[in-house]
Amino acid sequence: MNHATSGKLRSVILGVGSYLPKRIVSNADLEKSLDTTDEWIVQRTGIRQRHVAGEDEQTSRLGLHAAEAALADAGLKAIDLDLIIVATSTPDFTFPAVATQIQAGLGMTNGAAFDIQAVCSGFIFALSTADKFLTSGSHRRALVIGAETFSRLLDWTDRSTCVLFGDGAAAVVLEAQSGKGTVCDRGVLTSHLRSDGHYRDKLYVDGGPSTTQTTGHLRMAGREVFRHAVGMVTDVVSQAFETTGTSAADLDWFVPHQANRRIIEASAEKLGIAPNKVVLTIDLHGNTSAASIPLALAVASADGRIKRGDLVMIEAMGGGFTWGSALIRW
């Protein structure tokens, strides 16, 4: 069923919401159990604290709270949705999908709900997928959620990884609306997704159902990831500019995946994006993988920085490797 009769369908963001676990772990807290310092962590990553989920705070619970907040922000109820996509690498169970648990938690029995796994790029992959459903005319409204409990994957004795990550969830509500087909339209204007499985050993988890029958721990070759990240990110952002005929000067906000402050600053500089247009939340949240971009969107929307009509670029790079960008008119 097509929900518009003229113009080009766009996936417009109607609302955004987030949820963070109650427990905050500061760098000073980590100093007590690891051979590290607050100064070392801040200098190399920009991270000052992270939220860590409690025993009763599973990925689905974090995602459900974020979903409810996003629906409230949009002025909608679960019955108004016909699609839920959750980006996560830390599901409660091997199956069923986190999305179906959130669907049940919302009291929603219609539509479809499924997960997408693209690690830190997950939210962009999920947003792009939802965009395809909505702009095809097959679905009307979608809830796209990034939710993670990465603390469950960490080796808390490995100071090179455990200081980097945090837990959290955030969500956006999308609606198919008719636009004119120009960059002035509200909604997702373009998205670009990439992956290359040759880099698996640079960032991965050393366990899984089919190999070790365990969850495993996150392992990362940090310098290698850093080396590839800037080039990959700038490639897909440049492609978004080229596709839409826009440039860094046209952007109101650059909302990157919050993995490392130095990667973010190097990418922005290479792309010619002014520092005052970059949204940074890594100091407060750490790297929350698929939740990181929507958490940053939620912060910048709530504090009034991102306003209706603003041009917003999001980008990410994650394990796999996966990477992607999306240009959105808010």
Secondary structure as UniProt FT lines:
FT   STRAND          8..19
FT   STRAND          23..26
FT   HELIX           27..31
FT   TURN            32..33
FT   HELIX           38..45
FT   STRAND          49..52
FT   TURN            55..56
FT   HELIX           59..74
FT   HELIX           78..80
FT   STRAND          83..87
FT   HELIX           98..105
FT   TURN            106..107
FT   STRAND          112..116
FT   HELIX           119..121
FT   HELIX           122..135
FT   TURN            136..137
FT   STRAND          141..149
FT   HELIX           150..153
FT   TURN            156..157
FT   HELIX           159..162
FT   TURN            163..164
FT   STRAND          167..179
FT   TURN            183..184
FT   STRAND          187..195
FT   HELIX           197..202
FT   STRAND          203..205
FT   TURN            209..212
FT   STRAND          218..220
FT   HELIX           222..244
FT   HELIX           248..250
FT   STRAND          253..256
FT   HELIX           261..271
FT   HELIX           275..277
FT   HELIX           282..285
FT   HELIX           289..291
FT   HELIX           292..302
FT   TURN            303..304
FT   TURN            308..309
FT   STRAND          311..318
FT   TURN            319..321
FT   STRAND          322..329
//
